[in-house]
Amino acid sequence: MKHFKRGLSILTVMLLAFQFVNAQDAQPTMFVVHTDHVKFNMIPQYEEASKKLNEQLKKHNSDAIYTAISVEDGRYVYVSPIENMSDLDENPMTILSENMDKDELKNMFDKMDECYDSHYDYVLHHSTDLSYIPEGYTTANKNAREYHFLYYSPKNAEAMNKAMADVKKMFNDKGIKSGYNVYHSGFGSTENYYMVEIAGEDSASIAMGGKENNKMMGEDGDAAMYSVISLATKYDQVRANVRPDLSYTPQGN
């Protein structure tokens, strides 16, 4: 990751931290996201280098924190909570350059750099008001993810926000037991969008939960969803998995 060698701010989600929004008492609402577009044939090498990075961070007790997510199309996403934009000036990898052998450090990052041709960073905001978290809902032990991206034009920002709020109200009124998190595009994004994250033990359980929800919502659900989709300029859906083996949290957290 040239990102780190240039003194990048902080390794970065998805959507939704994506699991630690529910895991921490002080819930973060802003995240910095780093994405590597890894070539499929280079995934084994990339994961090996990513795990070595993880090991070195643990060895030197870095205060970096990130959740790693692997997407079905080869993207590897790293999500880190931040308090404000000034956090982007910090470089959590400094501890490695101060303690690791320079050749070993260079080789580790070179191994990662060989695996992709592009990467980028942006800020993502958790929309607490639009997320639906019913009592008892948790993402613990649910590492499968389904992300729904709803893009919209600036002129429809207010209408889209209201439509998303109406969906949440309907879920609440119908007593839906499964929750979802909503994120909103921030600094570095080229388009405005909401990202809805659904968690499950696997893709089958997510699909089954969707079918059960549709039965409970009935025609009201169709109407509420149409209000959102009719405002969207584009819609994307991707599947992914949170990767605890590639994620890093400082000892004691």
C-alpha positions as CSV (number, residue, x, y, z in Angstrom):
1,M,0.0,0.0,0.0
2,K,1.7,3.1,-1.2
3,H,-1.0,4.8,0.9
4,F,1.0,3.9,4.1
5,K,4.4,4.8,2.7
6,R,3.2,8.3,1.8
7,G,2.3,8.8,5.4
8,L,-1.4,8.4,4.8
9,S,-3.7,9.3,7.6
10,I,-5.2,6.1,8.8
11,L,-6.1,2.7,7.5
12,T,-9.7,2.3,6.9
13,V,-15.6,0.5,5.9
14,M,-18.3,-0.5,5.2
15,L,-20.8,0.0,5.8
16,L,-20.9,-0.5,8.9
17,A,-17.9,-0.7,11.8
18,F,-19.3,-1.5,10.3
19,Q,-19.7,-3.9,13.2
20,F,-18.2,-1.8,15.8
21,V,-20.9,0.8,15.6
22,N,-22.9,-1.7,17.7
23,A,-19.9,-2.9,19.8
24,Q,-18.6,0.3,21.3
25,D,-20.3,2.4,24.0
26,A,-19.2,5.6,22.4
27,Q,-20.5,5.0,18.9
28,P,-18.4,6.6,16.1
29,T,-20.3,8.4,13.4
30,M,-17.4,9.3,11.0
31,F,-15.1,6.8,9.3
32,V,-12.2,7.0,6.9
33,V,-12.2,4.3,4.3
34,H,-9.3,2.9,2.2
35,T,-10.0,0.6,-0.7
36,D,-7.5,-1.5,-2.6
37,H,-8.7,-3.0,-6.0
38,V,-6.9,-6.4,-5.8
39,K,-6.3,-8.5,-8.8
40,F,-8.0,-11.9,-8.4
41,N,-4.8,-13.9,-9.1
42,M,-3.0,-11.8,-6.5
43,I,-5.4,-12.3,-3.6
44,P,-3.3,-15.0,-1.9
45,Q,-0.2,-12.8,-1.9
46,Y,-2.2,-9.8,-0.8
47,E,-3.8,-11.5,2.1
48,E,-0.4,-12.9,3.2
49,A,1.1,-9.4,3.2
50,S,-2.0,-8.0,5.0
51,K,-1.7,-10.6,7.7
52,K,2.0,-9.8,8.1
53,L,1.1,-6.1,8.5
54,N,-1.5,-7.1,11.2
55,E,1.2,-9.2,13.0
56,Q,3.7,-6.3,13.0
57,L,1.1,-3.9,14.3
58,K,0.4,-6.3,17.2
59,K,4.0,-6.8,17.8
60,H,4.7,-3.1,18.2
61,N,1.4,-2.4,19.9
62,S,0.2,0.2,17.4
63,D,-2.7,2.4,18.3
64,A,-4.2,2.1,14.8
65,I,-7.6,0.5,14.5
66,Y,-9.4,-0.8,11.4
67,T,-12.0,-3.3,10.3
68,A,-11.1,-5.1,7.1
69,I,-13.8,-6.1,4.6
70,S,-13.3,-8.3,1.5
71,V,-15.8,-7.6,-1.3
72,E,-16.9,-10.1,-3.9
73,D,-15.4,-8.1,-6.8
74,G,-11.8,-8.2,-5.3
75,R,-11.9,-5.0,-3.3
76,Y,-10.4,-5.0,0.1
77,V,-11.8,-2.2,2.3
78,Y,-10.3,-0.9,5.6
79,V,-12.5,1.2,7.8
80,S,-11.3,3.3,10.7
81,P,-13.3,5.5,13.1
82,I,-12.2,9.2,13.3
83,E,-13.5,12.0,15.5
84,N,-12.9,14.8,13.0
85,M,-11.0,15.6,9.8
86,S,-7.9,16.6,11.7
87,D,-7.4,12.9,12.5
88,L,-6.4,12.5,8.8
89,D,-3.1,14.2,9.6
90,E,-2.0,11.4,11.8
91,N,0.0,8.4,10.6
92,P,-0.6,5.2,12.7
93,M,2.1,3.4,10.6
94,T,4.9,5.6,12.1
95,I,5.5,3.1,14.8
96,L,6.5,0.5,12.2
97,S,9.0,2.8,10.4
98,E,10.5,3.5,13.8
99,N,10.8,-0.1,15.0
100,M,10.9,-2.4,11.9
101,D,14.0,-3.1,9.8
102,K,13.7,-0.8,6.8
103,D,14.2,-3.5,4.2
104,E,11.6,-5.7,5.9
105,L,9.1,-2.9,6.0
106,K,9.7,-2.0,2.4
107,N,9.4,-5.6,1.3
108,M,6.1,-6.0,3.2
109,F,4.5,-3.0,1.5
110,D,6.0,-3.9,-1.9
111,K,4.3,-7.2,-1.7
112,M,1.0,-5.5,-1.2
113,D,1.7,-2.9,-4.0
114,E,2.2,-5.7,-6.5
115,C,-1.4,-6.9,-6.0
116,Y,-3.4,-3.9,-7.3
117,D,-3.2,-1.0,-9.8
118,S,-5.5,1.4,-8.0
119,H,-6.7,2.4,-4.6
120,Y,-8.4,5.4,-3.0
121,D,-9.7,7.0,0.2
122,Y,-12.8,8.8,1.3
123,V,-14.9,9.7,4.4
124,L,-18.1,7.9,5.3
125,H,-20.7,9.0,7.9
126,H,-22.9,6.7,10.0
127,S,-26.5,8.0,9.8
128,T,-27.8,7.1,13.3
129,D,-31.2,8.7,12.6
130,L,-31.8,6.6,9.5
131,S,-30.4,3.3,10.8
132,Y,-32.8,0.8,12.2
133,I,-31.6,-1.0,15.3
134,P,-34.4,-2.8,17.1
135,E,-34.0,-3.9,20.7
136,G,-31.9,-7.0,21.0
137,Y,-30.4,-6.6,17.5
138,T,-26.6,-7.2,17.2
139,T,-24.1,-7.9,14.4
140,A,-22.0,-10.0,16.7
141,N,-20.8,-13.2,14.9
142,K,-22.5,-12.0,11.7
143,N,-19.6,-11.4,9.3
144,A,-21.5,-11.7,6.1
145,R,-22.5,-8.3,4.6
146,E,-24.9,-7.1,1.9
147,Y,-24.4,-3.4,0.9
148,H,-27.1,-1.4,-1.0
149,F,-25.9,1.8,-2.6
150,L,-28.6,4.4,-3.4
151,Y,-27.2,7.3,-5.4
152,Y,-29.2,10.5,-5.8
153,S,-28.8,14.0,-7.3
154,P,-28.3,17.0,-5.0
155,K,-31.7,18.4,-5.8
156,N,-33.3,15.3,-4.2
157,A,-31.3,15.3,-1.0
158,E,-34.2,16.3,1.3
159,A,-36.7,14.0,-0.4
160,M,-34.3,11.1,-0.3
161,N,-33.6,11.7,3.4
162,K,-37.4,11.7,4.1
163,A,-38.0,8.6,2.1
164,M,-35.2,6.7,4.0
165,A,-36.8,7.9,7.3
166,D,-40.2,6.6,6.1
167,V,-38.7,3.2,5.5
168,K,-37.2,3.1,9.0
169,K,-40.6,4.1,10.5
170,M,-42.3,1.4,8.6
171,F,-39.8,-1.2,9.9
172,N,-40.5,0.0,13.4
173,D,-44.3,0.0,12.9
174,K,-44.2,-3.5,11.5
175,G,-42.1,-4.7,14.4
176,I,-39.3,-6.0,12.1
177,K,-36.7,-7.8,14.2
178,S,-33.7,-7.6,11.9
179,G,-31.9,-4.3,11.8
180,Y,-29.7,-2.4,9.3
181,N,-27.2,0.4,9.4
182,V,-27.2,3.4,7.0
183,Y,-24.2,5.4,6.0
184,H,-23.9,8.6,3.9
185,S,-21.2,9.6,1.5
186,G,-18.7,12.2,2.7
187,F,-15.4,13.9,1.7
188,G,-13.7,12.3,-1.2
189,S,-16.9,10.8,-2.8
190,T,-17.7,11.7,-6.3
191,E,-21.4,11.2,-5.9
192,N,-24.0,11.5,-3.2
193,Y,-25.3,8.2,-1.9
194,Y,-26.7,6.3,1.1
195,M,-25.3,2.9,1.8
196,V,-27.5,0.4,3.6
197,E,-25.7,-2.4,5.4
198,I,-27.3,-5.7,6.2
199,A,-25.5,-8.2,8.4
200,G,-25.9,-12.0,8.7
201,E,-24.1,-15.3,9.5
202,D,-23.9,-15.9,5.7
203,S,-25.5,-14.8,2.5
204,A,-28.3,-17.4,2.8
205,S,-29.4,-16.1,6.2
206,I,-29.4,-12.6,4.8
207,A,-31.6,-13.7,1.9
208,M,-34.0,-15.6,4.2
209,G,-34.3,-12.6,6.5
210,G,-35.2,-10.4,3.5
211,K,-38.0,-12.8,2.5
212,E,-39.4,-12.8,6.0
213,N,-39.3,-9.0,6.2
214,N,-41.1,-8.7,2.8
215,K,-43.9,-10.9,4.1
216,M,-44.3,-8.8,7.2
217,M,-44.2,-5.5,5.3
218,G,-46.5,-6.5,2.5
219,E,-47.8,-3.7,0.2
220,D,-46.7,-1.0,2.7
221,G,-43.1,-2.2,2.2
222,D,-43.4,-2.1,-1.6
223,A,-44.7,1.5,-1.4
224,A,-42.0,2.7,1.0
225,M,-39.2,1.1,-1.0
226,Y,-40.5,2.5,-4.3
227,S,-40.4,6.0,-2.8
228,V,-36.7,5.5,-2.2
229,I,-35.9,3.8,-5.5
230,S,-37.8,6.4,-7.5
231,L,-35.5,9.1,-6.3
232,A,-32.3,7.1,-7.0
233,T,-30.2,7.9,-10.0
234,K,-28.4,4.6,-9.7
235,Y,-28.5,1.5,-7.5
236,D,-25.8,-1.0,-6.7
237,Q,-25.7,-4.1,-4.5
238,V,-22.6,-5.9,-3.4
239,R,-21.8,-8.8,-1.0
240,A,-18.8,-8.8,1.3
241,N,-17.4,-10.3,4.4
242,V,-15.9,-8.7,7.5
243,R,-12.5,-10.2,8.0
244,P,-11.4,-10.4,11.7
245,D,-8.2,-12.1,10.6
246,L,-7.2,-9.0,8.6
247,S,-8.6,-6.4,11.0
248,Y,-6.6,-4.8,13.8
249,T,-7.6,-3.4,17.2
250,P,-5.0,-2.3,19.8
251,Q,-4.5,-4.7,22.8
252,G,-6.8,-3.9,25.6
253,N,-9.6,-2.4,23.4
